């Protein structure tokens, strides 16, 4: 009757589902055959309606008890597909999420296992390069995160008041400095709740042994649960792009043992995250969702989990899109990001820095080739950088050369050590010789003399500018006009070598955000800057706040926003002339 009624109302189909749900809750002695008959009977009602909560529990039970039933494939598949495509908030409908979790686990129990799950994920994405359903990815990620958390829930509950990752880290660091042979135990109780209470009352706690090559730290719950194990992490200082985990490289992660069932669930849902990261159109959103590291600290201290998740992080590090690989860094200052966790000394690093080198390479190739980024590496990861350079890693060789070129390293002994490292490999020796050549050219370029004003002909390129600046001394150059030329952000590396430059005209060029960031770090004495009709955006314009000497700034016909304009006005005290016509701030 509900299916044939001409009336169009949600309650027409929802009411029968509620009735069936109530009857099922009142009749708990039904056979498995009865269960399947009921599911098949109500299947047409589920084509355009989500199952109510009690019915979801019934479906979950069926998935757990009969994962190989044909009902799971034939009836539940379209129901779960509809949930993933149309659900807006699992927080309001948690049982829909639980049903989706159990359905995926049931698929994983089939003979083909993960191949069936992979086909299901592909069916949710669709055959084209762009998934037409924007809710599918967030819903799948929510299901994965909840399932992964459930794997550690018993372990977490058995160790209430457990130390945080930072406490574990700082404890390891402190013990590394003092007593290298002290045993480490992160205590947890029996998984049985009744025996757990008895065990707690008698203070006989089961231990999880955490071992390492040289370092063992004991965290006794009755002694240290309320202790603050803190270290100087620079929370009150100027935040860097990289706030690295100051973990001793010899400290290994906690030895966490999961039950066989939890281990299977963990493996299934980490594999799904890997599958999601393989889709180009899903990767930006996935990186953004995972940037805050939405996993329990026990998962991050679990070697198996971090080793499997490494594939996802590697996919982010290989993606040339800035919106993807920028998510490797922490979401805010003082909080760890994937870059920190998988860098040498981080709790998840297991490859001597190979992934770290990949992350640095992609970040340096986009918009993080800055003094601030290099300074942070020099302060926190200089040792790993030198070790990788010694092994011939070209990215790290380039990093060390840039540290020397930008005068990042003040200590003479450290500079000599870097030079020795560079000269120990063929690629390092070649790049160091090129650096020395550039330094000689730079001294010649910055030698006093030459014109004070210079205008390049229209249509000039980056190569033309480089050729011109290499032809003589420009130590007196104060005014440079590149208006209506074809220069790009690539010429910024030549512009920053002009020590006396005070006025720069980039009107109608292809100079972008990356070049603007570089200028803002090196040409802090610039007084006049013309960016009219350039492709710069807020991302680059915000960097101008460090140019405290700016008196005149032309941002006519750029992608300047009103908020960025207000921010610049507040941070540039000497700014007197501003042109923001044909922008949002106009």
Residue pairs with C-beta under 8 A, 6 or more apart in sequence:
2 12
2 13
2 15
2 16
2 45
3 13
3 44
3 45
5 12
10 49
13 45
13 48
13 49
14 49
14 52
16 42
16 45
17 42
17 45
17 46
17 49
17 51
17 52
17 55
18 52
20 38
20 42
20 55
21 51
21 52
21 53
21 54
21 55
21 58
22 54
24 30
24 38
24 54
24 55
24 58
25 54
30 38
32 65
32 66
35 58
35 62
35 66
36 62
36 66
36 69
36 71
39 59
39 62
39 71
39 75
40 71
40 75
43 75
46 75
46 78
46 79
46 82
47 78
47 82
48 82
50 82
50 83
50 86
50 87
50 93
50 96
51 59
51 79
51 96
51 99
53 93
53 95
56 95
56 96
56 98
56 99
57 95
57 98
59 76
59 79
59 99
59 102
59 103
60 95
60 98
60 99
60 102
62 69
62 71
62 72
63 72
63 76
63 99
63 102
63 103
63 105
63 106
64 102
64 105
64 106
66 72
67 105
67 106
67 107
67 109
67 110
68 106
68 109
68 110
72 103
72 106
72 107
76 103
76 106
77 103
77 120
80 99
80 100
80 103
80 104
81 123
81 124
83 96
83 99
83 100
83 139
84 100
84 124
84 133
84 135
84 136
84 139
84 140
85 124
85 133
85 135
85 136
86 135
87 93
87 96
87 135
87 139
88 135
90 96
90 97
90 139
90 142
90 143
90 146
97 142
97 143
97 146
100 139
100 143
101 143
101 146
101 147
101 150
104 117
104 120
104 143
104 147
104 268
104 269
104 272
105 265
105 268
107 116
107 117
107 120
108 114
108 116
108 117
108 264
108 268
110 116
114 268
114 271
117 268
117 271
117 272
117 275
118 275
121 140
121 272
121 275
121 276
124 131
124 133
124 136
124 140
125 131
125 136
125 279
125 282
126 132
126 133
129 280
129 281
130 281
131 137
131 279
131 281
131 282
137 276
137 282
137 285
137 286
137 289
138 285
138 289
140 272
140 276
141 273
141 276
141 286
141 289
141 290
143 269
144 269
144 270
144 272
144 273
144 276
145 294
145 295
147 265
147 268
147 269
148 266
148 269
148 270
148 295
148 299
148 305
149 295
149 296
149 299
150 262
150 265
151 258
151 262
151 263
151 265
151 266
151 299
152 256
152 258
152 262
152 296
152 298
152 299
152 302
154 191
154 259
154 262
155 188
155 256
155 258
155 298
156 162
156 296
156 298
158 188
158 189
158 190
158 191
158 196
159 186
159 187
159 188
159 189
159 221
161 221
161 225
161 226
162 186
162 188
162 298
163 171
163 186
163 219
163 224
163 225
163 229
164 297
165 297
165 300
165 301
165 336
165 347
166 229
166 233
167 219
167 228
167 229
168 186
168 217
168 219
168 254
168 301
168 347
169 231
169 245
169 246
169 247
169 251
169 347
170 229
170 230
170 231
171 184
171 217
171 219
171 229
172 184
172 212
172 215
172 217
172 247
172 248
172 251
173 231
173 246
173 247
173 248
173 251
174 229
174 231
175 182
175 184
175 215
175 216
175 217
176 215
176 248
176 250
176 251
180 214
180 215
180 216
181 214
181 216
182 216
182 217
182 218
183 209
183 216
183 217
183 218
184 209
184 210
184 211
184 212
184 215
184 216
184 217
184 218
184 219
185 207
185 208
185 209
185 210
185 218
185 219
185 220
186 207
186 208
186 210
186 219
186 254
187 205
187 206
187 207
187 208
187 219
187 220
187 221
188 205
188 206
188 207
188 208
189 196
189 199
189 200
189 205
189 206
190 196
190 199
190 206
191 259
199 205
199 206
203 222
205 221
208 254
208 255
208 256
208 257
209 255
210 216
210 217
210 252
210 253
210 254
210 255
211 252
211 255
212 250
212 251
212 252
213 250
213 252
214 250
215 248
215 250
215 251
231 246
233 243
233 246
233 334
234 240
234 243
235 334
239 333
239 334
240 333
240 372
240 375
240 376
240 379
241 329
241 368
241 370
241 372
241 373
241 376
242 329
242 330
242 339
242 340
242 373
242 376
242 377
242 380
242 381
243 330
243 333
243 334
243 335
243 336
243 340
244 340
244 343
244 345
244 346
244 376
244 380
244 381
245 336
245 340
245 341
245 343
245 345
245 346
245 347
246 345
246 380
247 345
247 346
247 347
248 345
249 344
249 345
251 347
252 303
253 301
253 302
253 303
253 306
253 347
253 348
254 298
254 301
254 302
255 303
256 298
256 301
256 302
256 303
258 266
258 302
263 304
266 304
266 305
267 308
270 305
270 308
270 309
271 308
273 286
273 309
273 312
274 308
274 311
274 312
276 282
276 286
277 283
277 286
277 311
277 312
277 315
277 316
278 315
283 315
283 316
283 319
283 321
283 324
284 321
284 323
284 324
286 312
287 316
287 319
287 323
287 324
287 325
287 327
287 328
288 323
288 327
290 312
290 327
290 338
291 327
291 331
291 337
291 338
292 331
292 335
293 300
293 336
293 337
293 338
293 341
295 305
299 305
299 306
300 306
300 341
300 347
300 348
301 347
303 350
306 341
306 342
306 347
306 348
306 350
307 350
309 348
310 342
310 348
310 350
310 351
310 355
313 328
313 338
313 342
313 355
313 359
314 355
314 358
316 324
316 325
316 327
316 328
316 338
317 325
317 328
317 355
317 358
317 359
317 361
317 362
318 358
318 362
319 325
319 362
320 362
320 365
320 366
322 366
322 367
325 359
325 362
325 363
325 366
326 363
326 366
326 367
327 338
328 337
328 338
328 339
328 359
328 362
328 363
329 337
329 338
329 339
329 363
330 336
330 337
330 339
330 340
331 337
338 359
339 356
339 359
339 363
340 346
341 347
341 348
341 349
342 348
342 349
342 355
342 356
342 359
343 349
343 353
343 356
343 359
343 381
343 384
344 352
344 353
344 356
344 381
344 383
344 384
344 387
345 381
345 384
349 355
349 356
352 387
352 388
353 384
353 387
353 388
356 381
356 384
356 388
357 388
357 393
357 395
357 396
360 377
360 395
360 396
360 399
361 395
363 373
364 373
364 395
364 398
364 399
366 514
367 513
367 514
367 517
367 539
369 402
369 514
369 518
370 517
370 518
370 521
371 406
371 408
371 521
371 522
372 521
374 399
374 402
374 403
374 406
374 408
375 408
377 385
377 399
377 403
378 403
378 408
378 409
382 414
385 396
385 399
385 400
386 396
386 400
386 417
386 418
386 421
388 395
388 396
389 396
389 397
389 399
389 400
389 421
389 422
389 425
389 428
390 421
390 424
390 425
392 425
392 426
392 427
392 428
394 427
397 422
397 425
397 427
397 428
397 431
398 431
400 418
400 421
400 422
400 428
401 422
401 431
401 432
401 434
401 435
402 408
403 409
403 418
404 415
404 418
404 419
404 435
405 435
405 438
405 439
409 415
409 418
419 432
421 428
422 428
422 429
422 431
422 432
423 429
423 432
441 470
442 497
444 472
444 473
445 469
445 470
445 472
445 473
445 474
445 475
445 497
445 498
446 473
446 474
446 475
446 497
446 498
446 499
447 473
447 475
448 473
448 475
448 476
449 472
449 473
449 475
449 476
450 472
450 473
450 474
450 475
450 476
450 477
451 474
451 476
451 477
452 476
452 477
452 478
452 479
453 477
453 478
453 479
453 480
453 481
454 474
454 477
454 479
454 480
454 481
455 480
455 481
455 483
456 464
456 465
456 468
456 481
456 482
456 485
456 487
457 485
458 483
458 484
458 485
459 484
459 485
459 486
460 482
460 485
460 486
460 487
461 485
461 486
461 487
462 486
462 487
462 488
462 490
462 491
462 494
464 485
465 482
465 485
465 487
465 491
465 494
466 491
466 494
469 494
469 497
469 498
474 498
475 499
475 500
476 500
477 498
477 500
477 501
478 500
478 501
478 502
478 503
479 501
479 502
479 503
480 495
480 498
480 501
480 503
480 504
480 505
481 505
482 491
482 504
482 505
482 506
482 509
482 511
483 505
483 506
483 507
483 508
483 509
483 530
484 507
484 508
484 509
485 509
486 509
486 510
487 506
487 509
487 510
487 511
488 509
488 510
488 511
488 512
488 515
489 510
489 511
489 512
489 513
489 514
489 515
489 516
489 518
490 515
491 511
491 515
492 511
492 514
492 515
492 516
492 518
492 519
493 518
495 501
495 504
495 515
495 519
495 523
496 518
496 519
496 521
496 522
496 523
498 523
501 523
501 525
501 526
502 525
502 526
502 527
502 528
503 526
503 527
503 528
503 529
504 519
504 523
504 526
504 528
504 529
504 530
505 530
506 529
506 530
506 531
506 534
507 530
507 531
507 532
507 533
507 534
507 554
508 532
508 533
508 534
509 534
510 534
510 535
511 531
511 534
511 535
511 536
512 534
512 535
512 536
512 540
513 536
513 537
513 539
513 540
513 541
513 543
514 540
515 540
516 531
516 536
516 540
516 541
516 543
516 544
517 540
517 543
519 526
519 547
520 543
520 544
520 545
520 546
520 547
521 543
521 546
523 547
524 546
524 547
524 548
524 549
525 549
526 547
526 549
526 550
527 549
527 550
527 551
527 552
528 550
528 551
528 552
528 553
529 544
529 547
529 550
529 552
529 553
529 554
530 554
531 541
531 553
531 554
531 555
531 558
532 554
532 555
532 556
532 557
532 558
532 579
533 556
533 557
533 558
534 558
535 558
535 559
536 555
536 558
536 559
537 558
537 559
538 559
538 560
538 561
538 563
538 564
541 555
541 558
541 560
541 564
541 568
542 564
542 567
542 568
544 550
544 553
544 568
544 572
545 567
545 568
545 571
545 572
547 572
548 572
548 573
548 574
549 574
550 572
550 574
550 575
551 574
551 575
551 576
551 577
552 575
552 576
552 577
552 578
553 568
553 572
553 575
553 577
553 578
553 579
554 578
554 579
555 565
555 578
555 579
555 580
555 583
555 585
556 579
556 580
556 581
556 582
556 583
557 581
557 582
557 583
558 583
559 583
559 584
560 580
560 583
560 584
560 585
561 583
561 584
561 585
562 584
562 585
564 585
565 580
565 583
565 585
566 585
568 575
569 575
569 578
580 586
